[in-house]
Amino acid sequence: MRYPTDHKLKTRERLLDDAARHVKKFGLAGSGVDAIAASAGVTAGALYKHFAGKSDLFAAVVAAELQRTADRFAAVAPGGGAAARQALAAYLSLAHVRQPDGGCPLPALTPEIARADDTVRQAFQVGLDDVHAQVEKFTGSGSRAWALIAACAGAVMLARAMPDARSRGDLLDAVAQEASALLATPGGPSDDRRQDTRTRTRKPRTEP
């Protein structure tokens, strides 16, 4: 039986999708090759036909997932403030918190990637730099892009560790409000105006 010329590529992409869902749900440490292969409905031997080893598989998963995140931002035209805010709201939602296997790899995998080998960490660096470049189109500066990425990923990661639903909601709402101010949308407040507002609304400290 002859397979289409793109059969191997499509099979690899499907395996990456299945592996990504498994890894984001159970983590790198909790994702052996046998378990990943079983979740994809193949044998470990079949998996090794597409990846040189566990490190190569994890690096490919990280690269593909971060590329997917970057592509989502790339699909929104610069200046599309409403679309950017919708994306922000979806990211900082309880649905995203409750479904790590279908969400962004940053809150799900970053702590473990920090302890991974150089192959995985290098794939992470390249992918994160691409995400940052896309986010910068909506913040107007590289520093604000880093702040937005860190705030959103960190909020989801913290919320997933919190058992109290009200506290999770308070955290996500607070970060959404602050993160929205980082978006450089036409007619939005400047950095100086935001700082003035925070200064006026900040309650004075009182000595105990």
C-alpha positions as CSV (number, residue, x, y, z in Angstrom):
1,M,0.0,0.0,0.0
2,R,1.4,3.4,-1.1
3,Y,1.1,6.3,1.4
4,P,0.7,9.9,0.3
5,T,4.0,11.8,0.1
6,D,3.0,13.8,3.2
7,H,1.9,10.8,5.3
8,K,5.0,10.7,7.5
9,L,4.8,14.5,8.2
10,K,1.1,14.3,9.0
11,T,1.7,11.3,11.3
12,R,4.5,13.2,13.1
13,E,2.2,16.2,13.6
14,R,-0.6,14.0,15.0
15,L,1.9,12.3,17.4
16,L,3.1,15.8,18.5
17,D,-0.5,16.9,19.2
18,D,-1.3,13.8,21.2
19,A,2.1,14.0,23.1
20,A,1.5,17.7,23.8
21,R,-1.9,17.0,25.4
22,H,-0.4,14.3,27.5
23,V,2.7,16.2,28.6
24,K,0.7,19.4,29.5
25,K,-1.7,17.3,31.6
26,F,0.8,15.1,33.4
27,G,4.1,17.1,33.1
28,L,7.4,16.1,31.6
29,A,8.4,14.0,34.6
30,G,5.1,12.1,34.6
31,S,5.2,11.4,30.8
32,G,7.2,8.3,29.9
33,V,7.5,7.4,26.2
34,D,5.3,4.3,26.8
35,A,2.6,6.4,28.3
36,I,2.8,9.0,25.5
37,A,2.7,6.3,22.9
38,A,-0.3,4.6,24.4
39,S,-2.1,8.0,24.6
40,A,-1.4,8.4,20.9
41,G,-2.5,4.8,20.1
42,V,0.9,3.6,18.9
43,T,3.8,1.6,20.2
44,A,6.9,3.1,21.6
45,G,8.8,1.7,18.6
46,A,6.5,3.6,16.3
47,L,7.1,6.8,18.2
48,Y,10.9,6.3,17.9
49,K,10.6,6.2,14.1
50,H,9.8,9.9,14.3
51,F,11.9,11.1,17.3
52,A,15.4,10.2,18.3
53,G,14.5,9.9,22.0
54,K,12.6,11.3,24.9
55,S,14.5,14.6,24.9
56,D,14.0,15.0,21.1
57,L,10.3,14.4,21.6
58,F,10.0,16.9,24.4
59,A,11.9,19.5,22.5
60,A,9.6,19.0,19.4
61,V,6.5,19.2,21.6
62,V,7.8,22.5,23.2
63,A,8.7,24.0,19.9
64,A,5.4,23.0,18.3
65,E,3.3,24.3,21.2
66,L,5.1,27.6,21.4
67,Q,4.8,28.0,17.7
68,R,1.1,27.5,18.0
69,T,0.9,30.2,20.6
70,A,2.9,32.6,18.5
71,D,0.7,31.9,15.5
72,R,-2.4,32.8,17.5
73,F,-1.0,36.3,18.1
74,A,0.3,36.6,14.5
75,A,-3.2,36.0,13.2
76,V,-4.4,39.1,15.0
77,A,-3.6,42.3,13.1
78,P,-1.7,45.0,15.0
79,G,-4.1,47.6,16.3
80,G,-6.8,45.0,16.8
81,G,-7.5,46.0,20.3
82,A,-10.8,44.2,20.7
83,A,-9.3,40.9,19.4
84,A,-6.3,41.3,21.6
85,R,-8.5,41.8,24.7
86,Q,-10.6,38.8,23.8
87,A,-7.5,36.7,23.6
88,L,-6.4,38.0,26.9
89,A,-9.7,37.2,28.5
90,A,-9.7,33.7,27.1
91,Y,-6.2,33.1,28.4
92,L,-7.0,34.4,31.9
93,S,-10.2,32.3,32.1
94,L,-11.3,29.5,34.5
95,A,-11.7,27.3,31.4
96,H,-8.0,27.7,30.6
97,V,-7.1,27.0,34.2
98,R,-9.2,23.8,34.3
99,Q,-7.9,22.4,31.0
100,P,-4.1,22.4,31.0
101,D,-4.0,19.8,28.3
102,G,-5.7,22.1,25.8
103,G,-4.0,25.3,26.8
104,C,-0.8,27.3,26.6
105,P,2.4,25.3,27.4
106,L,4.0,28.1,29.4
107,P,2.0,27.7,32.7
108,A,1.9,23.9,32.2
109,L,5.5,23.1,31.5
110,T,7.9,26.1,32.3
111,P,8.8,24.9,35.8
112,E,9.9,21.5,34.5
113,I,11.6,22.9,31.4
114,A,13.8,24.9,33.7
115,R,15.2,21.5,35.0
116,A,15.3,19.8,31.5
117,D,18.3,19.3,29.4
118,D,19.8,21.8,27.0
119,T,18.0,20.4,23.9
120,V,14.6,21.1,25.5
121,R,15.6,24.4,27.0
122,Q,17.0,25.7,23.7
123,A,13.7,24.8,21.9
124,F,11.9,26.7,24.7
125,Q,14.1,29.8,24.3
126,V,13.6,29.9,20.5
127,G,9.9,29.4,20.8
128,L,9.5,31.9,23.6
129,D,11.4,34.6,21.7
130,D,9.0,34.1,18.8
131,V,6.0,34.5,21.1
132,H,7.6,37.6,22.6
133,A,8.1,39.1,19.1
134,Q,4.4,38.6,18.3
135,V,3.1,40.0,21.7
136,E,5.3,43.1,21.3
137,K,3.1,44.1,18.3
138,F,0.2,44.6,20.8
139,T,2.2,46.2,23.7
140,G,4.4,48.6,21.7
141,S,7.6,47.7,23.6
142,G,9.6,44.6,24.4
143,S,9.6,45.2,28.1
144,R,5.8,45.5,28.3
145,A,5.6,42.3,26.2
146,W,7.7,40.4,28.7
147,A,5.6,41.8,31.5
148,L,2.4,40.7,29.8
149,I,3.7,37.2,29.1
150,A,5.0,36.7,32.6
151,A,1.8,38.1,34.3
152,C,-0.5,35.9,32.2
153,A,1.4,32.7,32.4
154,G,2.2,33.2,36.1
155,A,-1.5,33.9,36.9
156,V,-2.7,30.7,35.2
157,M,0.1,28.7,36.9
158,L,-0.8,30.1,40.4
159,A,-4.5,29.7,39.8
160,R,-4.1,26.0,39.0
161,A,-2.5,25.5,42.4
162,M,-5.2,27.2,44.3
163,P,-8.1,25.1,45.7
164,D,-10.4,28.0,46.5
165,A,-12.5,29.0,43.5
166,R,-13.1,32.5,44.7
167,S,-9.4,33.2,45.2
168,R,-8.7,31.9,41.7
169,G,-11.3,34.2,40.3
170,D,-9.9,37.2,42.2
171,L,-6.4,36.5,41.0
172,L,-7.4,36.1,37.3
173,D,-9.6,39.2,37.4
174,A,-6.8,41.3,39.0
175,V,-4.2,40.2,36.5
176,A,-6.6,40.7,33.6
177,Q,-7.2,44.3,34.7
178,E,-3.5,45.1,35.0
179,A,-2.5,43.1,31.9
180,S,-5.0,45.0,29.8
181,A,-3.2,48.2,30.6
182,L,-0.1,46.8,28.9
183,L,-1.8,46.6,25.5
184,A,-0.9,49.6,23.3
185,T,-4.3,50.3,21.7
186,P,-5.3,53.5,20.0
187,G,-6.8,55.9,22.4
188,G,-5.6,53.9,25.4
189,P,-3.9,55.6,28.4
190,S,-0.3,56.3,28.2
191,D,2.2,55.0,30.7
192,D,2.3,58.4,32.5
193,R,-1.5,58.5,32.7
194,R,-1.6,55.0,34.2
195,Q,1.0,55.9,36.7
196,D,-0.9,59.1,37.7
197,T,-4.1,57.1,38.2
198,R,-2.4,54.5,40.4
199,T,-0.8,57.3,42.4
200,R,-4.2,59.0,43.0
201,T,-6.0,55.8,43.9
202,R,-3.3,54.3,46.1
203,K,-4.3,54.4,49.8
204,P,-1.8,56.1,52.1
205,R,0.0,53.8,54.5
206,T,-0.7,54.3,58.1
207,E,1.7,53.4,60.9
208,P,0.6,50.6,63.2
